[in-house]
Amino acid sequence: MKAVWRRHPVLLSAFALALAVTLFFALRLAVQAAYWAGHRDEAVQPWMTPGYVAHSWQVPPDELFARMGIAPGAGRPRSLLEIAAAEGIPVAELVARAEAAVAAIRAESAGTAP
């Protein structure tokens, strides 16, 4: 290995960097896959963002926003609790809207009426 390092230090450094980046993204993919495998179809909670709900229930986020009657916010994602406070509605109503929207989207994608 010393001989390779002496003859090709730049090439070996580039290879080590490429290997490190590949391992980083492979580990990140594995962690996300393991997380979402255990968090499918979670009950909608006030701490969740609409994007999290859409990902958990495997529905398009834009359609979920539209059916819930809220606009996607710019900047940091807001939780259902924050959205309800900003809109001046009870959080339970917004959670119910999210659940109804998910049910309707899934029913339509399955070809049945909600």
N, C-alpha and C positions, 0 to 999 in steps of 0.2 A: 504494500500500500504506500510505503514511503517513496518508492521509486515512481509510482504513478503521480503522487503529489508533487514530487520534484520536477517531473517532466511536463505535467499538465495541471498546474494549480487552478487556473481559471476554469477549465473544463470540469474539474472535480468539484469546485465550488458551485458552479452552475448546476451540476447534477444534484448536489446536496440540497441546494435551495429548491429545485424542482421537486425533489422527493419530499421535503418538508411541507411545501405548499400542497402537494397531492395528499399527504397524510392528514393535514389540517382539514381539507375539504371532505375527505372520506370519513373522518371522525365526526365532523359536523353533520353530514348526511345521516350517519348511523344514529346519532343522538336524536335528531329530529324525527327520523323514522320510528325509533323506539317510543318517543314521546307521543306522537300522533296516533300510533297504534293503540295506545291505551286511553286516548282521549277522544274517541269518536262518539258522536251522538250524546254529548254531555248535556245534562239539564241546563237550561239557560239561567244564568245567575247575573245579578246586577254588576258584578266586577268585570264581566266579560265585555269586550268590544264587539261591535257588529262583525268586524272582520274575523275575530276569533270564533264567533258563532257560525259564520259562513264556512270557515275552514273545518270546524268540528263536524258540522252537519253536511258538509260536502255540497254546498249550494253556491251559486255565483254571488259574490259580495254586492255587485251593483244591483242585482235584482232584489236581494234582501233589503238593501237600503231603500229602494223604490217602494217595495211593498210595506215597509215599516213606516213610510211617510217621512223619512228624514234624509237630509242631504249629507253626503260624505264630507267630513270636515277637512280643512287644510291643516297641515302640521301634524302634531302628535295625535295618535288615535285616542278617542275618548271612550270611556266605559259607558255602559247603558245608564248607570247611575248619574254620571256627569251629563249625559245627553238629556235625561229626564229632568234634571234640575234646570238645565238651560232652557228647555222647552216649557217648563212649568207644569209638568204632568207627573202623576205618581209613577214611580219606577216599576211597580207591579203591572201597570198598563203597558209600559214599553216592553217589558218582558213578555207579556201576553201577545203583543203585536209581533215580536220576534218569533215566538213559537208558532203563531198562526201563519206567518209568512213562510217559515221553514216548511210547515205542513203543506201549504198550498203549492210551493215550488216543487216539493218532492212528489206530491200527488200529480201535478201536471207532467213532470218528467217520467212518471210511471204510467201515464196515460189514463189516469182516473181523476174524477172531480173531487175537490176537497170536501 
